[in-house]
Amino acid sequence: MLSAFKQLDELLRGRITSPDRLAQGEIQLSFRRFVPLAIGLGASYGFFMGWYALSVYWGKPAPDPQRCWQLVASMVKLPALFLLTLLVTFPSLYVFNAMVGCRLSFTATLRLLIGTVAVNVAVAASLGPILGFFTLSTTSYSFMILLNVALLSVAGFVALAFLLQTLRRLANPMWPPPAPPAPDPSGAPEESRLAIFSAEPGRPLGPLDRPPTPMPEQAIGQAKTIFQIWLILYSLVGAQMGWVLRPFIGSPNMPFTWFRPREGNFFQAVFHNLQHLLSWN
């Protein structure tokens, strides 16, 4: 476990996704360590979400014992929210990567998304104590819903910024290698002009020894646009996935249930709770 947190620290500091490590189009990230770590961090934030269902009854007659299940349900469903969103959006990211010329393999693309989820839940878990503080200081259900939306949005934006930065690093150096250079008018042999790019003096030069050609500005702009479109899709899927898996907090006026009927959508619910909180009637 300590090793997993050490790798998470390297991921958060950008060492695992540094340009030199991405040069070969691979993501050095362990599924065996990061998937359980993401589940554990997601469950820790889910604990603070489900805590509200019990805290509103402190100092009052004992609540329905089934309400204790809300704590368990939130700890299970919060990691499931991120992993199911990954499952739904993974194929599109793989195709989008291919469209902009990234050499990420199927497994490397999956590793990148697992890393993004790990960043997301790590930021969310760090915000858990803030959620716990407000859970102890208010009983407003609408406020707690909006607060959770705000905190998870902050965590989501940080994770998407990490993902977009990594995708840009991958897209830029993946431009096809340059054609062989034209003969030097000075008559100097090519080996002497490109010797600076050779790792071993005297070794025959290969295509990887030539100076990299930067991606044209137009191609970079197209890659950014494609990735930004995908990020919008990822955000929409994540928001609606949270609505499908509700309740996460547990309304004090409703009995416990693992899932609610399929009706409305995430954005309608946010607007409704905002109206209720500000008493716009």
Disulfide bonds with the S-S distance in Angstrom:
none
